[in-house]
Amino acid sequence: MSTLTELTRESRMGAVGTLTSDREIRRISLAGFEARREEITAELWQAATDIGFFQVVDHGIAPAEVDAAFAASQAFFALPAEVKARFPLKKGLNAGYEFKSQVRPSVGTADQKESWQLTRPHMAGLWPTDDEVAGFRDTLLAFEARCWSVAMQVLSCFADRLGLPRDFFATVHDPASAQYQSCLRLIHYMAFPEDLLDTPGTWRAGAHTDFDCLTLLFQREGQGGLQVLPGAEAARPSDDGYAWTPVPATDEAITCNVGDMLMRWSDDRLPSNFHRVAAPSRGESTAPRYSMAFFAQADKDAVIESPAGLHEPMTAGDFLLQRIQANFRA
């Protein structure tokens, strides 16, 4: 199995660098989607090819649905450690619970977080009971389905621009298939320990690109820390290293970014850019941070083919497995 170029890129991204607010993380309204499809597609394409990150609003997921999913997440992570340990991460399948087990190739240290992952075909034995977290399963399955719909809407716009059938990405992200790999991840960055403040190489999440086609990230107002590095800067760092841009954390916007699978499918026209979650600096809030990410990962048997031959063909299953193996100790 060949070495992925994505892993080589990631291994070089551990430096602290600098911060800049000069770049705009664009906000794009999806209101009146069908009537405004051409306009929305142009805005999405411009934002995706420029910075690779953008935020969508008027996306159709009600605030109450987002709040309910966050409430379920916080209730789960508040469970005793021995209860959460009964739902362990299934090796190579992005399903189940993990605690500080994700080690990014960029930094070689564990992310300061715990997470629980929902990948529909692999959830046997991984659901807490209603006595442990009331309504957990129903709430999160419904929320995952809402995320899938928004992701496919955005990906249909990219399909139009890439000359693919409009429903191309929906056909290779099939929730009814046993090959389905898309994943909803609940993330809890614990209150940051005093003894780790100012410790070099410590991150809430080290620099990385996402493995998928498209990521939808839900954040809470005031719980910042996400930073992005556009591809142009990654190619030519300054004397001070790379210049990272903070991404605003708001309740109403979904932060979206292109992942490695889509970059391959687009012959690199759509860049999968590095991002990270910074640890708080001394004097900043060390309170817990919660987020939820939906990763639209193509089905295992889908073949990711680079039309111009920039990347060798590979099934999405093989691609994802290599990325997981490089990111988790287990």
N, C-alpha and C positions, 0 to 999 in steps of 0.2 A: 504494500500500500504506500503510495507516494506521500512525502511530507507536504503538508498544506502550506502555501505561501502565507496564509493568514497567521499561522503560528509564528513564522519568522518575523513578520511585522510586529506582532504583539510583544514579542520578547524584548524589543528595543524601546518600549514606551514607559519605563518605570520612573523617569526623572520627574522632579517636582515642577520645573518650568515656572512660568509666570501666569498672571490672570489679566484678561482684557475684557472690557465691556463694549468694545467698538463694534462688534458684530450683532446683528439683529436676529433673534430667534423668531421667525415669522409666525404670526397667528392667522390661520386660514379658516374661514367659516364654511361649514358644509351645509348651511341652510339652503333649502330649495335645490337639493342636489341634482335631480334629473334635469330641471330647467336650466341650471347653471353649470352643467357638467363640463362644458368646454372651458369656461372661465376658471372653475375649480381645478381642472386638470393642469392648466397653464400655471396656476399659482403653486400647486403641489410640485410640479416638475422643476420649476425655478428654485424653490426652496430646497428640494432634495438634491439637485445637482450642484447647488452652491455650498451649503453647509452640511446637508445630509440630515439635519434635525429641523423639525418644525412643530408647531402646536396647532391642533384642530379644536375648534369650538362649534357649538350648534351641531353636535355630532349625534344627537338623538338618545344618548344614554342619560336618563334622568338623574339629577343630583341625589334623589332618594335611593336609587339603585347603587350608585357609587358609595354613598354613606353606609348602606347596609353591608356591602362587601367589605369595606374597611372595618366596620364593627365586628364582623365575623372574624376577620384577620386578627384584630387586637384580642378578641376573646380566645382565639386559638393559642396565640403566643403567650397569653397569661396563664395557660395551663401549667401544672407542675412539669418539670423536666422529664420525670419518669413517665408521664402520660404521653407527652410529645414523642418520646423515644419509641413508643409502640407503633409509630407510623414511619419507619425509616425509609430513606431514599432508596428506590430500587435502582440498582447499578445500571447505568447507561440508558435509563428510560425517562429521566426528568419527571419522576413521580414520587411524592413523599417528602419527608422532613429531613432537613440537614441543619447542623449547627457548626458554623465556622469551618466548613470543610472545603469551601471553594478557594483555590489558590491560583491566582492569575499568573500566567507566564510572564507578564510584564514586571511583576514585583517579587514573586516567589514567597509572599506572605499571605496568610489567610485573611479573607474579607472579614470585617468585624460585623457579622450579621448572622441571622438564622432565617431559613425560608421553608415554605411548604409549597409543593408544586402539584398542579392538577394537569395530568395528561390523560384524556378520557379512556383510552383502551387499557390503562395499567393501574386503575385505582382500587382494585380488590384489596381489602384490608387496610386501606389508608384513610378512611373517613372516621373522624371522631363521632361518638354517639350524640344524640340530641341532649342527653343528660350532661355531656361534657361541653358542647357548644350547640345551643338550640338553633335548628334550621340551617346548620353549616352547609350540608351537602346541597340542598335545594337552592340556597342563596348563591352559592358559588358556581354551580352548573348553569344557572340562569344568567349570571353575570358573564361567565366565559362565552356563552352563546352570543350575548350582546357585543362583546369585544370582537368576536369572529366576524360579525356582520359589518362593523365599522372598518376592520382591517381589510375585508374583501372589497368594500366600497373604494377605499383608497387605492388598493392594488389594481382594481379595474381601470383606474385612471392611468396608472403606470403601464398597464397592458396596452391601452390605446396608443400611448406614445412609443412603445417598443414594437408595435406592429403585430402584437399577439391577439388572439381572440379575447374579447372583453371579459369573458368568464374563465379565462385560462387559469388564473391563480386560485379561483374557487374550486376548480376541478382537481387541483393538486393539494388542496387543504380540505379534505372531506371529513367532517366530524363523524360521519357514520361508518367510516372505514376502520378496520383493525390496524391499518398502516398510519393512522393519524398521529402526528407528532406535535401539533401546536400545543402550547403550554401556558397556563395561567400560574404565575408565581406570586405568592404573598411574601413580602419581605419585611423583616423587622431588624433595623439597625439599633442595637441595644444602646442604652445610655452609655456614653463614651467614658471609659475609665480614666481617672485622673492620672494614673501612672503611665498612660500611653500618650498623653498630650505631648506634642513636640518630639515624638519618637520618629525618626526617619524611617520611611518605608512602610508606615502604618496608614491604611486607607479603610474607609468604610466599604469601598469597592475599588479595587485597583483598575488601572487603565485597560480597556478591552474594546473589541468590537463585538456586536451581537452575531449569533450564528445563523439567524433566521432570514426571512424575507422582509418582514416589517415588525417593529416593536411598538406597542401602545403602552405608555407609562402613565400611571395615575399617581399624583402626588398630593400632599396636603399643604395648604397655605402655611407659609412660614417655616416649612421643613425643607430648606434648601440643601445644597451641597453638590448637586449634579453639575458637571462641567464637561464641555465638548471641545474637541480639537478638529477643526475642518481639515480636509485632506491636503489642501495646498500648503498649510502650515506644517503638516506632518512630513511633507517632502523636503522642506527647507527651514529647519529651526534657526532661531536667532542665536546670538552669543549667550543669551540667558536661558536657552532651551526653548521648548515649545510654549506657545501662548494659548492658554485655555480660556474658554468663554463660559461663564455661569449661565445655567438654564433656569429661568424663573419657575418657582413651585407655586402653582395656584390650584384651587379646587375645581374650577370649571373647565380648564383646558386639559386635553390629552396630549402629552409630549410624544411625538413619533420620530422614529429614525429607521433608516434603511439598514438592513443587515447583510451579512456576507453572501447568503444564498441569492438574494436579489442582485447584488453587485455582480456575481458570476453570470446570472441569467441576462444581465443587461450589457455584457461585455465591458464592465467597469464604467458605464455611463452614469449609473447611479452609485455614488460612493457610500461605502460602509465605514463610518468614521469613528475614531476612538472617543471614548467617554469614560468618566470615572465619578465616584462619589467621594469627595474629600472628607477627611477627618476634621473635626472642629479644631480651630486654633485656640490657644490659651486666651481666655476672656470671652470666647463665643459660647453659645448654648451647647451643652453636652447632652441635652435631652434626647430621648429615643426618637427615631425617625421611621415612619412607615411608608411603604409604597407598594404598588401592585403593577406587575408587568405582564402583558399578554404577548407572547412570542408566536407569530405566524410562521411556523416551521413546516416546510413542505412534507407531504406524506413520505414514509420510508421508501416506497417503490418509485417515487417520482425521480426522473433523471434530470439533473441540473446540467443543461447543455449551453455552452457559450457559443452563440451563433457564429462569431468570427474566429473561434478557436483559441481565444486567449487563455482559456482554462480547459483542462481535460474533463470530459464528461464523468459524472459521479452521481450515484444515487444519493438522495437526501439522507437516507438512513446511514450510509457510510460516512458522509460528510459530518453529520451531527455527532455520530459516535466518536469520531476522532477529536472533535472540539470538546466534547464532554470529558473524554479521557485526559485531555491536556489541562483541564480546569478543576478536577476533583481528585483528592488524594485516593479515594476509594475506586 
